[in-house]
Amino acid sequence: MPDDLQHYNKLGWFEKRPDGMDDTKRGCFIRRDGDFPPPIAFYATDGWYTELDFSYEEYLSLMFENYAFVGWQFFYIDITHDIPRLKEILEKMKNAVEKLPLHFPDKDWSYHTTRYNDTIEKLK
């Protein structure tokens, strides 16, 4: 494997969607010498990943709070212009803020709406 791709060998996924579902997004541990528990990364969109600022337990808690909808992690990371498939990600975020309140009306989705709107404003 080329040196510039070696960092992918340090990823070990702990989350995988069931067969037949979107599997391009997953939670991973980043294996590092001496780190325990290891840091968490969000792997997505054709080989792109980012380290997360929360623990494994926090990741799982957020996943359940978000009903594990595909791409929920994008609402908890800094979205920048250099993320691959940015237009597609923003469209999925928009779809989430429009559709999730219709499907789960008893849940407060205001965080997601605010986060989406702030992201769109920041990227202008």
C-alpha positions as CSV (number, residue, x, y, z in Angstrom):
1,M,0.0,0.0,0.0
2,P,1.4,3.5,-0.8
3,D,2.6,5.5,2.1
4,D,0.0,8.2,1.6
5,L,-2.8,5.6,2.2
6,Q,-1.2,3.8,5.2
7,H,-3.4,5.8,7.7
8,Y,-6.4,3.8,6.5
9,N,-4.8,0.7,7.9
10,K,-5.3,2.2,11.4
11,L,-9.1,2.3,11.0
12,G,-11.1,-0.5,12.6
13,W,-14.9,-0.2,12.1
14,F,-17.3,-1.0,14.9
15,E,-20.4,0.0,13.1
16,K,-21.8,-1.5,9.9
17,R,-25.2,-1.3,8.4
18,P,-27.2,-4.4,7.6
19,D,-26.7,-6.0,4.2
20,G,-28.3,-4.1,1.4
21,M,-28.3,-0.8,3.2
22,D,-26.0,2.2,2.6
23,D,-22.6,1.1,3.9
24,T,-20.5,4.1,2.9
25,K,-20.7,5.6,6.4
26,R,-19.5,4.0,9.6
27,G,-18.0,4.6,12.9
28,C,-14.4,3.5,13.4
29,F,-11.7,3.3,16.0
30,I,-8.3,4.8,15.1
31,R,-5.7,2.4,16.3
32,R,-2.8,4.2,17.9
33,D,0.0,2.9,20.2
34,G,-0.8,3.6,23.8
35,D,-4.3,5.0,23.2
36,F,-7.0,3.3,25.1
37,P,-9.8,3.6,24.5
38,P,-8.8,4.6,21.0
39,P,-10.2,7.8,19.4
40,I,-13.3,7.5,17.2
41,A,-13.5,8.4,13.5
42,F,-16.4,8.8,11.1
43,Y,-15.6,7.2,7.8
44,A,-17.6,8.3,4.8
45,T,-17.9,9.2,1.1
46,D,-15.3,7.2,-0.8
47,G,-12.4,7.1,1.6
48,W,-12.8,10.3,3.6
49,Y,-12.8,10.3,7.3
50,T,-12.5,12.7,10.3
51,E,-11.7,12.1,13.9
52,L,-14.6,12.8,16.2
53,D,-14.5,14.8,19.5
54,F,-16.5,12.3,21.4
55,S,-16.1,8.8,22.9
56,Y,-17.4,5.5,21.8
57,E,-20.1,5.7,24.4
58,E,-21.1,9.2,23.3
59,Y,-21.1,8.0,19.7
60,L,-23.5,5.1,20.5
61,S,-25.7,7.4,22.5
62,L,-25.9,9.9,19.7
63,M,-26.6,7.2,17.2
64,F,-29.6,6.0,19.1
65,E,-30.8,9.5,19.8
66,N,-30.8,10.1,16.0
67,Y,-32.5,6.8,15.3
68,A,-29.3,5.9,13.4
69,F,-30.6,7.6,10.2
70,V,-28.0,7.4,7.4
71,G,-25.6,10.3,7.7
72,W,-26.6,11.4,11.2
73,Q,-22.9,12.0,11.9
74,F,-22.7,14.9,9.5
75,F,-24.7,16.9,12.0
76,Y,-21.9,16.6,14.6
77,I,-18.8,17.4,12.5
78,D,-17.4,20.6,11.0
79,I,-18.6,20.6,7.3
80,T,-16.1,22.2,5.0
81,H,-15.7,22.7,1.3
82,D,-13.0,20.0,1.1
83,I,-15.3,17.1,2.0
84,P,-15.9,14.9,-1.0
85,R,-19.4,14.9,-2.4
86,L,-20.3,18.0,-0.4
87,K,-23.4,18.8,-2.6
88,E,-24.8,15.3,-2.0
89,I,-24.1,15.5,1.8
90,L,-25.9,18.8,2.0
91,E,-28.8,17.4,0.1
92,K,-29.1,14.5,2.5
93,M,-28.9,16.8,5.5
94,K,-31.7,19.0,4.0
95,N,-33.8,15.8,3.4
96,A,-33.2,14.8,7.0
97,V,-34.4,18.1,8.4
98,E,-37.5,18.1,6.2
99,K,-38.5,14.4,6.5
100,L,-37.5,13.3,10.0
101,P,-40.0,15.6,11.8
102,L,-42.8,14.1,9.6
103,H,-41.8,10.5,10.5
104,F,-41.0,11.2,14.1
105,P,-43.2,14.1,15.2
106,D,-42.7,13.6,18.9
107,K,-39.0,14.2,18.7
108,D,-37.4,17.6,18.8
109,W,-35.4,18.0,15.6
110,S,-34.5,21.7,16.1
111,Y,-30.8,20.9,16.7
112,H,-30.6,19.4,13.2
113,T,-32.4,22.2,11.5
114,T,-30.2,24.8,13.2
115,R,-27.1,22.8,12.5
116,Y,-28.1,22.5,8.8
117,N,-28.9,26.2,8.4
118,D,-25.7,27.2,10.1
119,T,-23.7,24.9,7.9
120,I,-25.3,26.3,4.7
121,E,-24.6,29.9,5.9
122,K,-21.0,29.1,6.8
123,L,-20.3,27.6,3.4
124,K,-21.6,30.6,1.4
